[in-house]
Structures are given as C-alpha cells and as structure tokens.
Amino acid sequence: MKNYFRWIFLLFILLIILLIRVVKRSYYFSKQIFKNKEVVEVEFNSLDNKKINIVKLDKSWVVKTPFKEYKPNEGLVKEIFEKIKNFELLEIITNNPQNYSDYLVNTESATVVKIFFKKEKKPRILYLGKIGGFSFNEIYIRIENDPNVYLAKGIASTNFRNYFYEFCDKTLLKSNTEEINSLEISFQKKIMNLKKELKNGTTTWIDLKTNRNIDVQKVENFLRLFLIFTSDVILEEEIDYNKLKEDFKILLNFKENANVEITFFKEQKLRDFPVYPVKIKYTNRSPSIETIGDVETLYGVYKYKYDDFTQRITPFFN
C-alpha cells in the first residue's frame, strides 16, 4: 500500500513539473523571432565541411559552394527556409557562457547558421546545439550577441548536417521515353544501334547492324531508366577529372532532333566508397526532355545503380 501511494506521489510531482514548464513557456515566451522577416540567404557548413550558401531568387533558389553553383533540391531547401522563418523559442535555459558547451552551443561544437534578411546588412547567426527538452523533440540554441541559451522547437542541426549535394538537384534526366526514336549503346568495345519503327500499328525495335528485331520488352525495360534518372552524388574536387576513364556510353535520340548523351566512367573512390562518375550532354532540348542535368557537372552513382544499368545493357550484346 505504501508503494502505491509513493507512485501516486511521484506521478503528482511529475505532473506539477510539466505544468510549471508549460505555464512558464506560455506566460513568458513562445515566440517566432523571424516570422515577419524575409529570408534571402542562408550560409552554413555541410557535413563534408564545405561552405554552403543557399540564395533565394524570385521564384526559386540557387545553391553555391566554393566550387560552383547548382540548381537546388527544392523540397529540402524550401523546408529549411520555412523552418528558419517559423521556429519558436520556448524558454531561457541559462545565460552563463561557461555552460554553453554543456548544450553544444559553443562556437567549437555548434552547427553555425548565418541568416541574411531582406533590407538588413548584417546576418543573424544561430548556434544550434544538442537535442533536449522534456520530450527530446526540441533543441538548445544560442543567437549571436544574445547571452541566453534557449530551448526551441521547429528547427534542428540535422536540417543542415548533410553532404553538400543533398541540397542540390541531382537529376540527370527526366524524359518521356515514348518519344525516343533510336539509341546507341557503346559497351565493352562494342556498339549497338537500335531504331524504333512502326509496322502495321505495332512498335518494333530494329538492330541496324543485323536488321533483326529486338525484343520490345527488353528495350522498354532499358528505357525506363530514363523516365527519371537521378545521381546519388555530385563530385567536385574530390575526383581528378584527368584520371577519368570512359566505361560505357548511351546516346538517346528523341523526336525533334533532340539528342542526349550519357557517359559512365570507371570506378572512383569517394570517402573510400566506390562511386561511378557520370556526365551528360545534349543538343536541341525538346518538350520530351522535361529535366536535364548540368553539362559542366560531374555526377556520380553508387554501385547498385551502376549494376542496374549494366545488367539491362548486357542482354543486348548476348
């Protein structure tokens, strides 16, 4: 019976603590400090320690690294801008600088984010620390020129702790493959040219070298790769361009004389992990090519995607 009352008492104390925290937050705080400001640029270091600047344009964004500029991963970038605008300070935890390291909001440990606003010359700097709070669904945060450490919700250091290319659009090709009239595959020192023809209302694919029909399902299975072909990484100075060795090449010919050439290169290492560089180029964009990658960018795919391509190509040469 005594244990029963002891548990009731402990539960009562926990409820009182929770009530105090909720009332304290509601009475003193719970404010969105950037809600009425227009964010025009965000600067931070990515997981691979590259300085990233995401700059807002009229209707989109651009992602800048020290190497070059990229189209954004619009979903991820939009989420970041919304989180910055809407995150909420809940309560003050401490204002003692000696305690900053306990919450990982000191300069050495924090995820540092610079936020630039329209019509403001100086950025606001956030120091995002560790997860905390009663539910561990909140974060400790410090703001430049403010000694306080706050508990906040709606934003986290993990929003910024990605490799730089995760903030970029990694799409190599998004297309209507029904508009492909012919294709050329250069693979293992062999070349195959296939052409689509319509005979008696039926689509056929012809090997131009042997003039024989190719299994339509085999061709369509291969072309599905180009409905949406997305790379896994973007390669910058990590790869020596002069050491790239071509592995195989695919040339897709769409209607309206639109051509896309995709070149795969032999295996390289990225953080000791195998990756296969890929480049794309094109002539004459047409409506059948909805999205195409940057011709100056070196993309990369992991082995599972490389194997998917080679496994679908190999049957053409058997």
C-alpha distance (Angstrom), angle and dihedral (degrees) to the residues before:
residue distance angle dihedral
M1 . . .
K2 3.80 . .
N3 3.82 90.8 .
Y4 3.80 89.1 52.0
F5 3.81 92.6 55.6
R6 3.80 90.3 43.3
W7 3.82 90.9 57.5
I8 3.80 91.1 45.9
F9 3.79 89.6 52.0
L10 3.84 93.0 48.7
L11 3.79 90.6 48.9
F12 3.79 90.1 50.0
I13 3.83 91.1 51.7
L14 3.83 91.2 50.0
L15 3.80 90.9 50.6
I16 3.80 90.6 50.5
I17 3.84 90.7 50.9
L18 3.79 91.4 49.0
L19 3.81 91.4 48.0
I20 3.81 91.7 50.2
R21 3.81 91.0 51.3
V22 3.80 93.3 48.7
V23 3.83 93.9 46.4
K24 3.79 91.7 45.1
R25 3.79 91.7 52.6
S26 3.79 94.1 46.0
Y27 3.79 94.8 45.5
Y28 3.78 100.6 43.3
F29 3.73 108.6 22.6
S30 3.76 145.4 -7.9
K31 3.81 97.0 139.0
Q32 3.79 137.2 153.7
I33 3.79 104.9 -140.8
F34 3.83 96.7 -171.0
K35 3.79 99.7 37.4
N36 3.81 95.8 110.7
K37 3.80 96.4 39.3
E38 3.81 127.7 93.0
V39 3.80 111.8 -128.4
V40 3.82 110.6 -146.1
E41 3.81 101.8 169.1
V42 3.79 140.4 14.9
E43 3.81 124.5 -162.9
F44 3.82 127.6 -168.4
N45 3.80 142.4 133.3
S46 3.79 117.2 -95.0
L47 3.79 125.3 -134.9
D48 3.82 89.2 -92.2
N49 3.83 87.9 53.6
K50 3.80 97.4 -108.7
K51 3.75 120.5 143.0
I52 3.79 107.9 -113.4
N53 3.79 124.7 -163.6
I54 3.79 117.1 -173.1
V55 3.80 108.1 -166.2
K56 3.78 123.7 -166.7
L57 3.79 116.5 -131.8
D58 3.81 127.2 -173.1
K59 3.80 96.4 -75.7
S60 3.79 104.9 -1.9
W61 3.81 143.0 13.6
V62 3.79 139.9 -105.7
V63 3.81 125.6 -141.9
K64 3.80 115.1 -141.9
T65 3.78 127.8 -165.2
P66 3.83 127.2 172.9
F67 3.83 85.7 -98.5
K68 3.83 103.0 51.6
E69 3.80 147.1 -50.8
Y70 3.81 126.5 -78.5
K71 3.75 140.3 -170.0
P72 3.82 108.7 -103.8
N73 3.76 133.5 -110.2
E74 3.79 86.8 -116.1
G75 3.79 96.9 -160.8
L76 3.81 94.2 52.8
V77 3.80 95.1 40.5
K78 3.80 92.9 48.3
E79 3.81 89.2 51.2
I80 3.82 91.3 52.6
F81 3.81 93.2 51.2
E82 3.80 91.3 47.4
K83 3.81 92.4 49.2
I84 3.80 91.8 50.8
K85 3.79 91.2 50.0
N86 3.81 96.2 45.1
F87 3.81 107.6 32.3
E88 3.77 113.9 122.3
L89 3.80 133.9 -139.6
L90 3.81 109.9 -137.5
E91 3.79 108.4 -178.9
I92 3.79 145.1 -24.2
I93 3.79 113.8 -98.2
T94 3.81 102.2 179.8
N95 3.79 141.9 -25.7
N96 3.81 96.5 -156.9
P97 3.84 112.0 113.5
Q98 3.79 89.5 -152.8
N99 3.81 87.8 68.4
Y100 3.82 96.2 51.7
S101 3.78 93.6 95.1
D102 3.82 91.0 53.8
Y103 3.81 88.5 64.4
L104 3.84 95.2 35.7
V105 3.80 91.8 -118.8
N106 3.80 94.4 120.5
T107 3.80 117.1 112.2
E108 3.81 93.6 -104.6
S109 3.82 97.0 51.3
A110 3.80 107.4 28.7
T111 3.77 129.4 92.9
V112 3.79 99.8 -116.1
V113 3.80 117.2 -146.9
K114 3.81 124.5 -176.8
I115 3.80 115.1 -156.8
F116 3.78 122.0 -163.2
F117 3.79 120.8 -160.4
K118 3.76 132.1 -159.4
K119 3.82 112.7 -94.2
E120 3.82 92.3 9.9
K121 3.80 120.3 108.2
K122 3.80 99.1 -161.1
P123 3.82 124.6 55.8
R124 3.78 125.2 -128.4
I125 3.80 111.4 -122.0
L126 3.79 121.9 -145.9
Y127 3.81 124.8 -163.3
L128 3.78 106.9 -156.0
G129 3.79 114.4 -159.0
K130 3.76 138.4 177.4
I131 3.78 129.8 -38.8
G132 3.78 114.6 -94.4
G133 3.75 146.3 132.1
F134 3.76 130.3 107.7
S135 3.82 93.2 -60.4
F136 3.82 97.2 32.5
N137 3.80 85.7 -126.0
E138 3.79 92.6 107.9
I139 3.79 136.4 71.7
Y140 3.78 139.1 -135.5
I141 3.78 112.6 -120.4
R142 3.79 139.3 179.6
I143 3.81 127.5 -163.5
E144 3.81 122.9 -147.2
N145 3.84 113.3 -98.8
D146 3.79 90.8 14.6
P147 3.83 115.1 99.8
N148 3.80 93.8 -156.6
V149 3.78 126.8 103.2
Y150 3.80 109.1 -146.7
L151 3.74 135.0 -163.3
A152 3.80 107.6 -130.4
K153 3.78 140.3 176.0
G154 3.78 134.8 -154.5
I155 3.79 97.3 48.2
A156 3.82 136.0 63.2
S157 3.79 139.6 -178.6
T158 3.82 88.1 -115.6
N159 3.81 88.6 70.1
F160 3.80 86.8 71.3
R161 3.82 101.8 30.9
N162 3.78 99.6 92.9
Y163 3.79 132.6 109.7
F164 3.80 109.5 -89.9
Y165 3.80 94.5 -108.1
E166 3.80 92.5 60.5
F167 3.81 87.2 70.7
C168 3.83 89.8 53.0
D169 3.78 133.6 77.2
K170 3.83 104.4 -103.1
T171 3.81 95.6 -176.0
L172 3.79 112.2 132.7
L173 3.80 97.7 178.4
K174 3.77 138.2 -3.2
S175 3.78 111.5 177.9
N176 3.78 149.6 149.6
T177 3.80 99.5 -104.7
E178 3.80 91.9 -167.7
E179 3.81 85.8 73.7
I180 3.83 92.7 60.5
N181 3.82 108.9 111.0
S182 3.80 99.7 179.0
L183 3.78 142.6 -3.8
E184 3.77 139.5 -160.6
I185 3.80 124.3 -152.4
S186 3.81 122.3 -165.9
F187 3.79 107.0 -166.5
Q188 3.82 132.2 158.0
K189 3.83 92.4 -11.7
K190 3.80 91.5 -51.9
I191 3.79 129.0 108.4
M192 3.78 127.7 -152.7
N193 3.80 124.3 -172.3
L194 3.80 118.1 -163.3
K195 3.78 126.6 -173.6
K196 3.79 129.4 -167.4
E197 3.80 117.6 -130.7
L198 3.78 134.1 178.4
K199 3.81 113.9 -135.9
N200 3.79 120.9 177.6
G201 3.79 90.3 -20.4
T202 3.81 92.1 -52.0
T203 3.81 125.5 113.9
T204 3.80 114.8 -126.3
W205 3.80 133.2 176.3
I206 3.81 119.0 -141.8
D207 3.80 128.9 -158.9
L208 3.80 99.6 -134.4
K209 3.81 93.3 -154.5
T210 3.81 97.1 53.8
N211 3.83 97.9 20.4
R212 3.79 89.4 -133.7
N213 3.78 127.8 135.1
I214 3.79 118.5 -102.5
D215 3.79 121.7 -146.4
V216 3.81 104.2 -90.9
Q217 3.82 92.6 -148.0
K218 3.79 90.1 54.6
V219 3.80 91.3 53.3
E220 3.81 94.5 44.0
N221 3.80 90.6 48.4
F222 3.79 88.6 55.0
L223 3.81 94.6 45.8
R224 3.81 91.7 53.1
L225 3.80 85.9 76.3
F226 3.79 88.1 72.0
L227 3.78 98.6 52.0
I228 3.80 85.0 87.3
F229 3.80 115.9 -6.4
T230 3.81 110.4 -178.6
S231 3.78 126.7 177.8
D232 3.79 122.8 -133.2
V233 3.81 97.2 -138.7
I234 3.79 143.3 7.2
L235 3.79 115.6 -128.9
E236 3.78 121.4 -144.8
E237 3.81 127.5 161.5
E238 3.84 90.4 -23.7
I239 3.81 88.8 86.4
D240 3.82 126.4 56.9
Y241 3.82 103.0 -131.7
N242 3.80 90.5 -158.4
K243 3.80 91.3 62.5
L244 3.79 96.3 54.2
K245 3.80 114.2 121.8
E246 3.79 119.1 -162.5
D247 3.79 115.1 -117.3
F248 3.81 106.0 176.9
K249 3.79 139.3 -23.1
I250 3.80 136.2 -147.5
L251 3.80 125.1 -161.1
L252 3.81 117.3 -165.8
N253 3.79 119.5 -166.1
F254 3.80 114.6 -159.0
K255 3.77 129.6 -173.5
E256 3.81 117.8 -78.9
N257 3.83 91.0 40.0
A258 3.80 93.5 -73.5
N259 3.82 111.8 154.0
V260 3.81 130.0 -172.3
E261 3.80 123.0 -168.5
I262 3.80 120.2 -164.9
T263 3.80 119.7 -171.2
F264 3.79 124.2 -166.4
F265 3.79 119.6 -160.1
K266 3.77 131.0 -155.0
E267 3.78 121.4 -86.4
Q268 3.79 120.5 -64.5
K269 3.80 131.3 177.3
L270 3.78 125.6 -109.8
R271 3.82 112.3 -177.2
D272 3.83 86.3 -19.3
F273 3.79 89.8 -56.7
P274 3.84 120.9 119.5
V275 3.79 114.4 -109.3
Y276 3.81 132.0 169.7
P277 3.82 115.2 -139.9
V278 3.81 117.6 -135.0
K279 3.80 131.5 -168.2
I280 3.79 129.1 -170.3
K281 3.78 134.0 -161.7
Y282 3.75 134.6 169.6
T283 3.80 147.1 -177.1
N284 3.79 127.5 -144.8
R285 3.79 108.7 7.1
S286 3.80 112.2 -135.5
P287 3.83 134.3 -172.9
S288 3.80 88.8 -99.0
I289 3.84 88.7 67.4
E290 3.79 104.0 69.1
T291 3.81 97.9 172.4
I292 3.79 132.5 8.1
G293 3.79 131.7 179.3
D294 3.77 128.4 -112.5
V295 3.81 111.9 -81.6
E296 3.83 91.0 -145.3
T297 3.81 94.2 53.7
L298 3.79 124.5 91.5
Y299 3.78 108.6 -142.4
G300 3.79 127.5 -171.6
V301 3.80 139.0 -152.8
Y302 3.77 130.6 -158.6
K303 3.77 122.9 -118.0
Y304 3.82 96.3 -95.2
K305 3.81 90.8 60.1
Y306 3.80 93.2 41.7
D307 3.81 89.2 51.8
D308 3.80 90.6 49.3
F309 3.81 89.8 58.3
T310 3.80 96.0 45.2
Q311 3.80 92.7 46.0
R312 3.80 90.7 54.6
I313 3.82 93.1 44.3
T314 3.81 98.5 47.5
P315 3.85 96.5 69.7
F316 3.83 90.2 61.0
F317 3.81 89.7 64.2
N318 3.82 98.3 43.6
